[in-house]
Amino acid sequence: MHDLSPSDDLQRDQAHLIHSLHNQAYQQQAHVWVSGQGATLVDETGKEYLDALAGLWNVIVGHGRSELGHAAARQMGRLGYASAYAGSTNRPAIELAERMAALTYPRINRFFFTCGGAEANESAFKTARFFWKLHGKPGKTKIISRTWGYHGTTLAAMSATGLNNYWPMFEPRVPGFVQIESPYPYRFQPADVPPGDRRTPGQIAADLLEAAILREGADTVAAFIGEPVQGAGGVIVPPDDYWPRIRQICDRHQVLLIADEVITGFGRTGDWFALTRYGIEPDIMSFAKGITSGYFPLGGIGVSDAIATALDEATGSQTWMHAFTYSAHPVGCAVALANLNILEREDLLPRARGLGERLFARLKTLESHPHVGEVRGQGLLAAVELVADKHTKAEFPPEEKIGHRVHQATQERGMFTRMRGDIYNLAPCYVAHQTEIDRMVDILGVGIEAVLGK
Ligand SMILES: Cc1ncc(COP(=O)(O)O)c(C=O)c1O
């Protein structure tokens, strides 16, 4: 661990910066990150850390890609900014939208770009409401989401977010946001299931959506939003029959399906976009993070052809009055194009799949530890859930701060990530070496033993 006495940088930081999830106590031991290469981050003391989460799940092509900097510099030299409000456009944005149409689901061919994931989800919610108003159903405004879902922290995105520690100091939440239980295979306890019910847990979890739609009234529900694999909530991989049934339920009740692919997009789960595995398509998808590997803030939504037609036909007072100054930023779009070039040129999706298999197989060996409740994952996305009692799945008392202490122990051994409580999340970059993947697992194993014994 680096010297805990605050360095000059940290004193200046504490004097003038407010951080995401601001916590002044954590800030006293903050890392001042100064450089990175591949899967490695370096802090101001010169100590190297394996970046087990690729930044915040986003640095998919790895750190130190000067090619992305060159793409930004070239575009800044030519045109650093121009409006993309109706009546204006720019070439990198046009090309990026064209590329995205080829990469995403067949029915998603039109794109609106934002600066990140929360803005993307806000855009998705507003577009869902807009669509139903245009179709003569102005009452369809509610958004249904899930516990353990993370959709960002702007007010509506926070209201859809199902991590309840994000709410208390900012309530009331936006009205019209409704939550159902996550399909969480490790912990989902189907309630009210009649004897002899032959549905699988995945089907029962999906049917919670139908029950919520019927309870609220289908004529009041605009959309359901979910991450194909829930990320920040602890890498929750749904049963295989969950998403196809969700799609059917949405269709049956005329509820739009929004796939939040902010983490799962761009190969993280093995496919370019994560619902492909389940053979279904969303009506709206939100994306961010991996589109630029985090080198420039960019996100957005893609919409189905039916929604695109509605957008094209709306005029006058029905116009889609939604906008960001930095939407379709030419520099962001140029960086995204260069990032997609890297992913394709270096064939990084198959590489990520291979690394994911290795990571998962190695992590599985940790399950022999008495406090490793579950190892789960999909693609190059995984989590290790620590529990007080493996048989009852009882959690540790929060005041024991087990997750925090395990994270500390892995930091001391040269690895950095983010936890959700006692769940250790891993989402390395796609260019990590196999030896680095193995080291991540070794460090985690030793870190768990250091805190919880053998
Ligand atoms: C699934 C998901 N949606 C939305 C967001 C919010 O994105 P941003 O932080 O860019 O607003 C995140 C961020 O982690 C995310 O993981």
The ligand as a Gaussian input file, in Angstrom:
#p B3LYP/6-31G(d) Opt

LIG

0 1
 C      -25.579000      -0.394000     -16.832000
 C      -25.253000       1.049000     -16.609000
 N      -26.112000       1.984000     -17.039000
 C      -25.856000       3.286000     -16.880000
 C      -24.717000       3.718000     -16.264000
 C      -24.477000       5.180000     -16.070000
 O      -23.499000       5.616000     -16.923000
 P      -22.747000       7.006000     -16.635000
 O      -21.985000       6.834000     -15.382000
 O      -21.901000       7.183000     -17.875000
 O      -23.811000       8.044000     -16.537000
 C      -23.783000       2.780000     -15.812000
 C      -22.535000       3.202000     -15.151000
 O      -21.833000       2.441000     -14.535000
 C      -24.066000       1.415000     -15.976000
 O      -23.233000       0.471000     -15.519000

